[in-house]
Amino acid sequence: MTGHRPADRCRETAWAAVTAGQRALVRPPEGRAQRTALAAYMAFRERHYEPYLQYAALRIGGSAAAEAAVIAAFTELAVSWTAILGGAGPAAVAWRILHDHVDRALGCGPTAVPASQIVQTLQYDARFLHEQMHLSPDRIAEVLGIRPADLPSLPARSPQE
């Protein structure tokens, strides 16, 4: 008797299905990296859009202008997201981009901030997020893109808040 037994054919068919499925799931590394970067961007945007919008609205005053600044910041961020992900502190870079767009909306052009002033700016922003937006220290650190241990000390909020 020549040929395969039915059990052998089942195994061969199953193996062919498995290997075909593996081939179908394997995609070029670029595609996988792009999907991963896109997923990371979408998750970041989802987590940071509201506090960014609230911050911009409080600083700028107008909701349309604030939304335009936040959308412009996220657009700039999306364009260079893959490069930003490859660096240290994507959230810190994103915060700087947002800050620049809010400053532009207020009529201040983006300026190169000396390293000594970056700390002062972050301290101001941390206090602003704490006092005006009532964010927790951990959330402030997340939004600013810094480690909680690097967060400047914040004044205690009054019991009425």
C-alpha positions as CSV (number, residue, x, y, z in Angstrom):
1,M,0.0,0.0,0.0
2,T,1.5,3.3,-1.1
3,G,0.7,6.7,0.0
4,H,0.1,8.3,3.4
5,R,-2.1,7.0,6.1
6,P,-5.0,9.3,7.1
7,A,-3.4,10.1,10.4
8,D,-0.2,11.1,8.5
9,R,-2.2,13.3,6.2
10,C,-3.9,15.0,9.2
11,R,-0.5,15.7,10.8
12,E,0.9,17.1,7.5
13,T,-2.1,19.2,7.0
14,A,-2.0,20.5,10.5
15,W,1.8,21.3,10.2
16,A,1.1,23.1,6.9
17,A,-1.6,25.1,8.5
18,V,0.7,26.0,11.4
19,T,3.6,27.0,9.2
20,A,1.3,28.9,6.9
21,G,-0.2,30.7,9.9
22,Q,3.3,31.5,11.1
23,R,4.2,32.9,7.7
24,A,1.0,35.0,7.7
25,L,1.8,36.4,11.1
26,V,5.5,37.2,10.4
27,R,5.7,40.7,8.9
28,P,8.7,42.8,8.1
29,P,10.4,44.3,11.1
30,E,9.7,47.8,9.9
31,G,6.0,47.2,9.9
32,R,6.0,45.7,13.4
33,A,8.2,48.6,14.6
34,Q,5.8,51.2,13.0
35,R,2.8,49.5,14.6
36,T,4.5,49.4,18.0
37,A,5.4,53.1,17.7
38,L,1.9,54.0,16.6
39,A,0.4,52.1,19.5
40,A,2.8,53.8,21.9
41,Y,1.9,57.2,20.4
42,M,-1.8,56.6,20.7
43,A,-1.5,55.4,24.3
44,F,0.6,58.4,25.1
45,R,-1.9,60.8,23.5
46,E,-4.8,59.1,25.2
47,R,-3.1,59.5,28.6
48,H,-1.8,63.1,28.2
49,Y,-4.3,64.9,25.9
50,E,-6.7,66.0,28.7
51,P,-4.0,67.4,31.1
52,Y,-2.3,69.1,28.2
53,L,-5.5,70.6,27.1
54,Q,-6.4,71.8,30.6
55,Y,-2.9,73.2,31.1
56,A,-3.1,75.1,27.7
57,A,-6.6,76.4,28.5
58,L,-5.6,77.7,31.9
59,R,-2.5,79.4,30.5
60,I,-4.0,80.7,27.2
61,G,-7.5,81.4,28.4
62,G,-9.4,80.5,25.3
63,S,-10.6,76.9,24.7
64,A,-10.2,77.2,20.9
65,A,-6.7,78.6,21.1
66,A,-5.8,76.0,23.7
67,E,-7.1,73.2,21.6
68,A,-5.2,74.5,18.6
69,A,-2.0,74.6,20.6
70,V,-2.5,71.1,21.9
71,I,-3.3,69.7,18.4
72,A,-0.3,71.4,17.0
73,A,1.9,70.0,19.8
74,F,0.6,66.5,19.2
75,T,1.0,66.8,15.4
76,E,4.6,67.9,15.9
77,L,5.1,65.0,18.3
78,A,3.5,62.5,15.9
79,V,5.8,63.5,13.1
80,S,9.0,62.8,15.1
81,W,7.5,60.2,17.5
82,T,9.8,57.3,16.4
83,A,12.9,59.4,16.9
84,I,11.6,60.7,20.2
85,L,10.9,57.1,21.4
86,G,14.5,56.3,20.6
87,G,15.7,59.0,23.0
88,A,15.6,59.4,26.7
89,G,12.4,60.8,28.2
90,P,9.8,61.0,25.5
91,A,7.3,62.5,28.0
92,A,9.8,65.3,28.8
93,V,10.3,66.0,25.1
94,A,6.5,66.1,24.6
95,W,6.1,68.5,27.5
96,R,8.7,70.8,26.1
97,I,6.9,70.7,22.7
98,L,3.6,71.5,24.3
99,H,5.1,74.3,26.4
100,D,6.6,75.8,23.2
101,H,3.2,75.7,21.4
102,V,1.4,77.3,24.4
103,D,4.1,80.0,24.6
104,R,3.6,80.7,20.8
105,A,-0.1,81.0,21.4
106,L,0.6,83.5,24.1
107,G,2.7,85.5,21.6
108,C,6.1,84.4,23.0
109,G,8.3,82.7,20.4
110,P,10.1,79.5,21.3
111,T,13.4,80.3,22.9
112,A,16.4,78.2,23.8
113,V,16.1,77.9,27.5
114,P,19.4,77.7,29.4
115,A,19.9,74.5,31.5
116,S,19.7,76.5,34.7
117,Q,16.3,77.9,33.7
118,I,14.9,74.5,32.7
119,V,14.8,73.5,36.3
120,Q,13.0,76.8,37.2
121,T,10.5,76.3,34.4
122,L,9.8,72.7,35.6
123,Q,9.3,74.0,39.1
124,Y,6.9,76.6,37.9
125,D,5.0,74.0,35.8
126,A,4.9,71.5,38.7
127,R,3.4,74.2,41.0
128,F,1.0,75.2,38.3
129,L,-0.2,71.6,37.7
130,H,-0.5,71.1,41.5
131,E,-2.2,74.4,42.4
132,Q,-4.3,75.1,39.3
133,M,-5.1,71.6,38.1
134,H,-5.0,69.7,41.4
135,L,-2.9,66.8,40.0
136,S,-1.2,64.4,42.4
137,P,2.6,64.5,42.6
138,D,2.9,61.2,40.7
139,R,0.6,62.4,37.9
140,I,2.6,65.7,37.7
141,A,5.8,63.8,37.3
142,E,4.2,61.7,34.6
143,V,2.9,64.7,32.7
144,L,6.1,66.6,32.9
145,G,8.1,63.5,32.0
146,I,10.3,63.5,35.1
147,R,10.9,60.9,37.8
148,P,8.8,61.5,40.9
149,A,12.0,61.8,42.9
150,D,13.0,64.7,40.7
151,L,9.8,66.6,41.3
152,P,10.3,69.7,43.3
153,S,8.6,69.9,46.7
154,L,5.1,71.1,46.4
155,P,3.1,73.1,48.9
156,A,0.4,71.3,50.7
157,R,-3.0,72.1,49.4
158,S,-5.4,73.6,51.8
159,P,-8.3,71.4,53.2
160,Q,-10.8,73.4,51.2
161,E,-9.4,72.2,47.9
